[in-house]
């Protein structure tokens, strides 16, 4: 059944209050114009439903953590796996096996960068507050800014170059938009929020990554989404956090 | 072409000297009896080949980091993506879309645990030595031992239970061995090496995870592999490191 005739919306289950990892799924659903519900934000019973769906005594295939997506009777967890499921359904990934897996491989590499961005403000433990690990975070942030962000951005710049991307057509895979483009956009957006000085400096020498970020941001559906209340702003409870002492 | 008539071996590219993330791929190849080469260890030119294959000016789809696998003209990086590629080819995953993705989702969750295990000894920066971040590692290790390992092991125990696994047939997915079983085996093996006291204690109350570990370990091909020189022992340059001060 073509997407436009779907009657049942996709249901995204994720913590409310932050863009977080759920945002990678939201952007794919939004850019495709797919019907979807941000369950915990939109249904009064959403949080209870989400917790129940993570309980192996209630469902056969519970996810370890949000986000997860329900599509009819299928529930898929892990951002990269959700996007692998949605990619062909939303026209956001090549369908042949090799192209689909390459897009997925890029998503997994973006996920590695996202994990590292999170660990900067939680180097010692995710159960502790940032305030209890500020000294350690300062050490970790330095390596992240000076070695890790550049290494990842260089990689994606080289992939864009190898794919024949141009400033007007900046795609990671093939000649059209994939979820990997959306995910790199959001990750760069998060880095710009969290580390504006370092990221701004680094982007100057990565013209294709910069173009990709700008191009995704001005796509009509993304622009409309970013201006809507469905979009939650970056904040200091999420993955990308701005602590000025960690930026330089 | 059935695997047993393959003439060209799979080529695994990974850093020599540690089991590392490459081990998840090695175990899948070994248990299936597939022909494969550990390129950097077995070919004099291996390291140069590996570096060249990560260079976007030489190949169209370079990986960000090892391990990656070459299968004829296809190169796949990221452990979870490699196993997603190998799964159906080696008979180590269900082939229907939903079952394949569920197995993959479990692999991605195992990968999250593996990342956290690595970060315990490198909380402040992967470019620094453990000796330069011992104090921070001690803080992180406490949370890992008391909150994170138990949470992950409980999750996998619950998945085994929901799948109807028994102590004699301890499988995460369906009724036969998948790469998710192999990966959970190796991760538990690594945790037993790195945190023998904490892991030993925790496994006592997770009988199905313990059974899975024991059952994989005594499979004939795994047993033969573990006793061979192809297997590299855990050590303090890898992901799972034993520092007695971090165990309790």
Interface residues (C-beta under 8 A of the other chain):
Chain A: X56 X57 X59 X60 X61 X62 X63 X64 X74 X76 X77 X78 X80 X81 X84 X85 X98 X101 X102 X104 X105 X108 X109 X112 X115 X119 X123 X124 X125 X126 X127 X128 X133 X136 X139 X140 X142 X143 X144 X147 X152 X155 X158 X159 X161 X162 X163
Chain B: X56 X57 X60 X61 X62 X63 X64 X74 X76 X77 X78 X80 X81 X84 X85 X98 X101 X102 X104 X105 X108 X109 X112 X115 X119 X123 X124 X125 X126 X127 X128 X133 X136 X139 X140 X142 X143 X144 X147 X152 X155 X158 X159 X161 X162 X163
